[in-house]
């Protein structure tokens, strides 16, 4: 092929680079589709009687959240046993279900706050994802630290459900922004390494990895968005 080096192994290197690029494009493409589905489901739910039903039925909302967690755990655990199509359908189902549970933000926060939080989140996510792709620094050591921070956020959030402390909520949101910002870079680099290890020509493995990668970055984006919204969002009038 004109313009490419012809030394031994060059074509293999080019094919590998193309596979990695296609792998990462697929991840961002499916992640974006998942986010759009979540936004559409949340908007539709908030604008329909279903939104009020969820607000007035805490038990139903908790049930949906439990199903949501079960679905993401099942998808992550069974990814190597699922077909590409099944993994894709589970990811899209999870994205839509997340939209249902997130519809409450339209009743709590102003539209301006939601839009601003989304823009800031998109900018932060994009910058950190690019950093994770291009940095030569190995971010593996950040993994355990960020995981401990994530566990701390979950436990502190559970405690604050009973304490209802605004000061504690502010601290949790600040730490949450830092943790999910770091996770975006860490996960992006991890997925890049995953793409490098992908077997050439194995479409099923690549599809599974693409969906798992999309789910990983989708969760980083959603959680970063929620932390930004809680930190900077203003209540709906």
C-alpha angles and dihedrals in degrees: 000000000000116000095022125105116258101205117123112286094016094114091049089052091049091049091050092049090049090050092051092048092048090047093053093043088053091051094051091043095054092041090054091048090051092051092049091050090049092050092048093048092047093048094047092047094049091049094049133066087259089074093059090044091057092047092051095042110061091171092057092048092049089049091053090049090052090051089047092054091044091052095051092046091049092049093049094046098044099037093113092052097046127089116242091253094050092049090050093050091049091051092050091046090052091049092052092046090051088055090056093052093043094051089094091074088074089061095045106039133044119254089243091056092048092049093047092048090050093050093048091046092049091050094047093044092048094049094048093044090053089048090052090051099048106030118108090205115105106237095188092106089061091063100080092042093051091045091054089049090051092051089049091053092051093049094044091049091052091050092047090054085073100032094045090201114170091200092053090046090054092051091048091051093049092049090044092056090051094046097048092043088055092044091055092060093040095049093045091055091045090053091048089055089047089054090051090054095047113119110246113247096013099124095177094053091046092050092050092047091048093054093045090049092048090051091049095052091039089059091047091052096045094048093045089050092051092049091049091048093050091047100046105013122116123215120260113258 
